[in-house]
Every structure is written in structure tokens, then in C-alpha cells.
Amino acid sequence: MSLETVQTDAEGYLANRDDWSEELAQEYATQMGIELTDEHWKVINTARAIEAESNSSPGLRKISKRSETPIKAIYQLFPDGPAKLVAKIAGIPKPKSCL
């Protein structure tokens, strides 16, 4: 699947979590000007795991603590709204804490 073939909401978040793949995540990241590294994947996979367990998109504090990645580093990895970017690339809903 590609971004052209998956359903998204009005803000571009996946409509169906099961449509997510690493290739789709790569497409989202490329579109946002982000080159995914192992550190990015650690944060993305942590966000997906937390969301799968709680059925709710995690905030940055939870992601930071569980991935052992400082919040400052998450801001460097995902500039311009890291919680939204992580959620979008991870294929999970936008966190409720985001406007």
C-alpha cells in the first residue's frame, strides 16, 4: 500500500491502523522531510506498542520514558510538532493532547 491507496482522515492520519507498514511510514517521513534512522524507529515502534496496549495515542512523556529517549531528542528527531509527526508516521491516531 502507498499513501495514494490508503484511507486517511482529513488531517492525513491513517483511518485504519492495520493499513500501516514500514514502507508507508517511510513514505510519510519522506513527505515530511525526515530521513528515518534507528532512533526514529525506536520512537515510532514504542508509540505503536503503547497505542496497541492502551488503545490510545501516547503523549511525548510516555514515549520518552518507555523508549528511553529524552524529550529533547524526540524534538530533534521529529521537529515541528513531534507528537503529531510520530503519530502520523506510526500510523496511530493523533494524540488527544494535540490541537
TITI-927136 format. One line per field, with one value per atom (N, C-alpha, C): residue number from 1; residue in three letters; atom name; x, y, z. Coordinates in nm, 2 decimals. Atoms other than C-alpha are relative to their C-alpha. Layout:
N
i: (NUM/...) .
aa: (ala/...) .
at: (CA/...) .
px: (X/...) .
py: (Y/...) .
pz: (Z/...) .
end
This chain:
99
i: (1/1/1/2/2/2/3/3/3/4/4/4/5/5/5/6/6/6/7/7/7/8/8/8/9/9/9/10/10/10/11/11/11/12/12/12/13/13/13/14/14/14/15/15/15/16/16/16/17/17/17/18/18/18/19/19/19/20/20/20/21/21/21/22/22/22/23/23/23/24/24/24/25/25/25/26/26/26/27/27/27/28/28/28/29/29/29/30/30/30/31/31/31/32/32/32/33/33/33/34/34/34/35/35/35/36/36/36/37/37/37/38/38/38/39/39/39/40/40/40/41/41/41/42/42/42/43/43/43/44/44/44/45/45/45/46/46/46/47/47/47/48/48/48/49/49/49/50/50/50/51/51/51/52/52/52/53/53/53/54/54/54/55/55/55/56/56/56/57/57/57/58/58/58/59/59/59/60/60/60/61/61/61/62/62/62/63/63/63/64/64/64/65/65/65/66/66/66/67/67/67/68/68/68/69/69/69/70/70/70/71/71/71/72/72/72/73/73/73/74/74/74/75/75/75/76/76/76/77/77/77/78/78/78/79/79/79/80/80/80/81/81/81/82/82/82/83/83/83/84/84/84/85/85/85/86/86/86/87/87/87/88/88/88/89/89/89/90/90/90/91/91/91/92/92/92/93/93/93/94/94/94/95/95/95/96/96/96/97/97/97/98/98/98/99/99/99) .
aa: (met/met/met/ser/ser/ser/leu/leu/leu/glu/glu/glu/thr/thr/thr/val/val/val/gln/gln/gln/thr/thr/thr/asp/asp/asp/ala/ala/ala/glu/glu/glu/gly/gly/gly/tyr/tyr/tyr/leu/leu/leu/ala/ala/ala/asn/asn/asn/arg/arg/arg/asp/asp/asp/asp/asp/asp/trp/trp/trp/ser/ser/ser/glu/glu/glu/glu/glu/glu/leu/leu/leu/ala/ala/ala/gln/gln/gln/glu/glu/glu/tyr/tyr/tyr/ala/ala/ala/thr/thr/thr/gln/gln/gln/met/met/met/gly/gly/gly/ile/ile/ile/glu/glu/glu/leu/leu/leu/thr/thr/thr/asp/asp/asp/glu/glu/glu/his/his/his/trp/trp/trp/lys/lys/lys/val/val/val/ile/ile/ile/asn/asn/asn/thr/thr/thr/ala/ala/ala/arg/arg/arg/ala/ala/ala/ile/ile/ile/glu/glu/glu/ala/ala/ala/glu/glu/glu/ser/ser/ser/asn/asn/asn/ser/ser/ser/ser/ser/ser/pro/pro/pro/gly/gly/gly/leu/leu/leu/arg/arg/arg/lys/lys/lys/ile/ile/ile/ser/ser/ser/lys/lys/lys/arg/arg/arg/ser/ser/ser/glu/glu/glu/thr/thr/thr/pro/pro/pro/ile/ile/ile/lys/lys/lys/ala/ala/ala/ile/ile/ile/tyr/tyr/tyr/gln/gln/gln/leu/leu/leu/phe/phe/phe/pro/pro/pro/asp/asp/asp/gly/gly/gly/pro/pro/pro/ala/ala/ala/lys/lys/lys/leu/leu/leu/val/val/val/ala/ala/ala/lys/lys/lys/ile/ile/ile/ala/ala/ala/gly/gly/gly/ile/ile/ile/pro/pro/pro/lys/lys/lys/pro/pro/pro/lys/lys/lys/ser/ser/ser/cys/cys/cys/leu/leu/leu) .
at: (N/CA/C/N/CA/C/N/CA/C/N/CA/C/N/CA/C/N/CA/C/N/CA/C/N/CA/C/N/CA/C/N/CA/C/N/CA/C/N/CA/C/N/CA/C/N/CA/C/N/CA/C/N/CA/C/N/CA/C/N/CA/C/N/CA/C/N/CA/C/N/CA/C/N/CA/C/N/CA/C/N/CA/C/N/CA/C/N/CA/C/N/CA/C/N/CA/C/N/CA/C/N/CA/C/N/CA/C/N/CA/C/N/CA/C/N/CA/C/N/CA/C/N/CA/C/N/CA/C/N/CA/C/N/CA/C/N/CA/C/N/CA/C/N/CA/C/N/CA/C/N/CA/C/N/CA/C/N/CA/C/N/CA/C/N/CA/C/N/CA/C/N/CA/C/N/CA/C/N/CA/C/N/CA/C/N/CA/C/N/CA/C/N/CA/C/N/CA/C/N/CA/C/N/CA/C/N/CA/C/N/CA/C/N/CA/C/N/CA/C/N/CA/C/N/CA/C/N/CA/C/N/CA/C/N/CA/C/N/CA/C/N/CA/C/N/CA/C/N/CA/C/N/CA/C/N/CA/C/N/CA/C/N/CA/C/N/CA/C/N/CA/C/N/CA/C/N/CA/C/N/CA/C/N/CA/C/N/CA/C/N/CA/C/N/CA/C/N/CA/C/N/CA/C/N/CA/C/N/CA/C/N/CA/C/N/CA/C/N/CA/C/N/CA/C/N/CA/C/N/CA/C/N/CA/C/N/CA/C/N/CA/C/N/CA/C) .
px: (0.08/0.00/0.09/-0.07/0.10/-0.09/0.08/-0.02/-0.12/0.11/-0.23/-0.11/0.10/-0.41/-0.07/0.06/-0.48/-0.10/0.09/-0.77/0.06/-0.05/-0.68/-0.12/0.10/-0.88/0.04/-0.02/-0.90/0.14/-0.13/-0.56/0.11/-0.10/-0.38/0.04/-0.03/-0.38/-0.07/0.06/-0.45/-0.14/0.14/-0.82/0.00/0.00/-0.73/0.14/-0.13/-0.43/0.06/-0.06/-0.39/0.05/-0.06/-0.30/0.14/-0.14/0.03/0.10/-0.12/0.36/0.12/-0.12/0.72/0.02/-0.01/0.71/-0.09/0.09/0.41/0.06/-0.06/0.59/0.11/-0.11/0.89/-0.06/0.06/0.66/-0.04/0.04/0.51/0.12/-0.12/0.85/0.07/-0.06/0.99/-0.08/0.09/0.69/0.02/-0.02/0.77/0.15/-0.14/1.14/0.08/-0.07/1.25/0.06/-0.07/1.51/0.00/0.01/1.43/0.13/-0.12/1.72/-0.05/0.03/1.73/-0.07/0.06/1.65/-0.15/0.13/1.34/-0.09/0.07/1.23/-0.03/0.02/1.27/-0.12/0.11/1.04/-0.14/0.12/0.79/-0.06/0.05/0.77/-0.05/0.05/0.74/-0.14/0.14/0.44/-0.10/0.09/0.28/-0.03/0.02/0.33/-0.09/0.08/0.18/-0.14/0.14/-0.12/-0.07/0.06/-0.18/-0.05/0.03/-0.18/-0.11/0.10/-0.39/-0.12/0.10/-0.60/-0.01/0.00/-0.50/0.14/-0.13/-0.22/0.07/-0.07/0.05/0.06/-0.07/0.19/0.15/-0.15/0.56/0.06/-0.06/0.63/0.00/0.01/0.51/0.10/-0.09/0.70/0.15/-0.13/1.01/0.05/-0.04/1.01/0.01/0.00/0.93/0.12/-0.11/1.18/0.14/-0.12/1.44/0.07/-0.05/1.47/-0.04/0.03/1.49/-0.10/0.10/1.20/0.08/-0.07/1.46/0.05/-0.05/1.60/-0.12/0.12/1.24/-0.03/0.02/1.20/0.10/-0.10/1.53/-0.03/0.03/1.42/-0.13/0.13/1.07/-0.04/0.02/1.08/-0.14/0.13/0.76/-0.12/0.11/0.52/0.03/-0.04/0.68/-0.11/0.10/0.37/-0.09/0.08/0.17/0.08/-0.08/0.46/0.02/-0.02/0.53/-0.13/0.13/0.16/-0.03/0.03/0.12/0.09/-0.10/0.44/-0.03/0.02/0.35/-0.14/0.13/0.00/-0.10/0.09/-0.18/-0.08/0.07/-0.44/0.07/-0.06/-0.34/-0.03/0.02/-0.29/-0.11/0.10/-0.58/0.05/-0.06/-0.34/0.04/-0.04/-0.26/-0.12/0.11/-0.47/-0.02) .
py: (-0.12/0.00/0.12/-0.13/0.36/0.11/-0.12/0.70/0.02/-0.02/0.72/-0.10/0.10/0.40/-0.03/0.02/0.41/0.11/-0.10/0.59/0.07/-0.09/0.88/0.09/-0.10/1.13/0.13/-0.13/1.50/0.05/-0.05/1.56/-0.09/0.09/1.27/-0.11/0.11/1.02/-0.12/0.12/0.66/-0.02/0.03/0.57/-0.14/0.14/0.20/-0.03/0.03/0.12/-0.12/0.12/-0.22/0.03/-0.04/-0.04/0.04/-0.05/0.07/-0.11/0.09/-0.08/0.09/-0.08/0.03/0.08/-0.08/0.13/0.12/-0.11/0.35/0.11/-0.09/0.50/0.08/-0.06/0.57/0.11/-0.10/0.75/0.12/-0.12/0.97/0.08/-0.07/1.05/0.08/-0.06/1.13/0.13/-0.12/1.36/0.11/-0.10/1.54/0.05/-0.03/1.57/-0.06/0.07/1.32/-0.13/0.13/1.05/-0.09/0.08/0.77/-0.08/0.07/0.63/-0.10/0.10/0.36/0.07/-0.08/0.63/0.03/-0.03/0.73/-0.12/0.12/0.37/-0.04/0.03/0.32/0.07/-0.09/0.61/-0.05/0.04/0.50/-0.13/0.13/0.14/0.00/-0.02/0.25/0.06/-0.06/0.47/-0.10/0.10/0.19/-0.11/0.10/-0.06/0.06/-0.07/0.19/0.01/-0.02/0.26/-0.13/0.13/-0.11/-0.05/0.05/-0.18/0.08/-0.09/0.12/0.05/-0.04/0.18/0.16/-0.15/0.55/0.05/-0.05/0.75/0.06/-0.05/0.82/0.14/-0.13/1.17/-0.02/0.01/1.25/-0.05/0.05/1.18/-0.15/0.15/0.82/-0.06/0.05/0.77/0.02/-0.03/0.93/-0.10/0.09/0.72/-0.14/0.14/0.39/-0.03/0.02/0.44/0.03/-0.06/0.59/0.10/-0.10/0.87/0.14/-0.13/1.22/0.08/-0.08/1.45/0.10/-0.09/1.70/-0.07/0.08/1.42/-0.02/0.02/1.35/0.12/-0.12/1.71/0.02/-0.01/1.69/-0.10/0.10/1.37/0.04/-0.03/1.50/0.15/-0.14/1.88/0.04/-0.06/2.09/-0.09/0.07/1.91/-0.15/0.14/1.57/-0.09/0.10/1.41/-0.03/0.02/1.47/-0.08/0.07/1.36/-0.15/0.14/1.04/-0.07/0.07/0.95/-0.03/0.01/1.01/-0.11/0.09/0.82/-0.14/0.13/0.54/-0.06/0.06/0.50/-0.01/0.00/0.58/0.13/-0.13/0.85/0.11/-0.12/1.20/0.00/-0.01/1.23/0.10/-0.09/1.39/0.13/-0.12/1.64/0.10/-0.08/1.78/0.08/-0.08/2.06/-0.02) .
pz: (0.00/0.00/0.00/0.00/-0.05/0.05/-0.05/0.07/-0.10/0.10/-0.25/0.01/0.00/-0.18/0.14/-0.14/0.20/0.03/-0.04/0.36/0.12/-0.11/0.59/0.04/-0.05/0.79/-0.07/0.06/0.70/0.02/-0.03/0.86/-0.04/0.06/0.69/0.09/-0.09/0.98/-0.06/0.06/0.88/0.06/-0.04/0.90/0.07/-0.05/0.97/0.04/-0.05/1.19/-0.07/0.06/1.02/-0.14/0.13/0.69/0.01/-0.02/0.84/-0.04/0.03/0.72/0.01/-0.01/0.75/-0.13/0.13/0.38/0.00/0.00/0.44/0.10/-0.09/0.74/-0.07/0.07/0.52/-0.10/0.09/0.27/0.07/-0.08/0.54/0.04/-0.05/0.67/-0.11/0.12/0.32/-0.03/0.03/0.26/0.10/-0.10/0.58/0.01/0.00/0.50/0.11/-0.11/0.77/-0.06/0.04/0.70/0.12/-0.12/0.94/0.03/-0.05/1.15/0.10/-0.10/1.41/0.12/-0.12/1.68/-0.03/0.04/1.48/0.02/-0.01/1.46/0.14/-0.14/1.83/0.06/-0.05/1.90/-0.07/0.07/1.63/0.05/-0.04/1.74/0.15/-0.14/2.11/0.00/0.01/2.02/-0.05/0.04/1.83/0.10/-0.11/2.12/0.11/-0.10/2.37/-0.05/0.05/2.15/-0.01/0.01/2.09/0.14/-0.14/2.47/0.06/-0.07/2.57/-0.09/0.09/2.26/0.00/0.00/2.29/-0.04/0.04/2.13/0.11/-0.12/2.38/-0.02/0.01/2.46/0.00/0.01/2.44/0.13/-0.13/2.81/0.01/0.00/2.78/-0.10/0.10/2.46/0.04/-0.04/2.60/0.11/-0.11/2.92/-0.05/0.05/2.75/-0.10/0.10/2.46/0.06/-0.05/2.69/-0.09/0.09/2.45/0.06/-0.06/2.61/-0.09/0.08/2.50/-0.09/0.09/2.37/-0.13/0.12/2.14/-0.09/0.08/2.02/-0.08/0.07/1.93/-0.12/0.10/1.73/-0.11/0.10/1.55/-0.08/0.06/1.48/0.02/-0.02/1.45/-0.04/0.04/1.41/0.05/-0.05/1.64/0.01/0.00/1.74/0.03/-0.03/1.89/-0.12/0.12/1.57/-0.10/0.10/1.35/0.03/-0.04/1.55/-0.03/0.02/1.54/-0.14/0.14/1.17/-0.06/0.06/1.08/0.06/-0.07/1.33/-0.04/0.04/1.18/0.11/-0.11/1.50/0.00/-0.01/1.58/0.06/-0.06/1.66/0.15/-0.14/2.04/0.04/-0.05/2.22/0.05/-0.06/2.38/-0.11/0.11/2.03/-0.05/0.06/1.89/-0.15) .
end
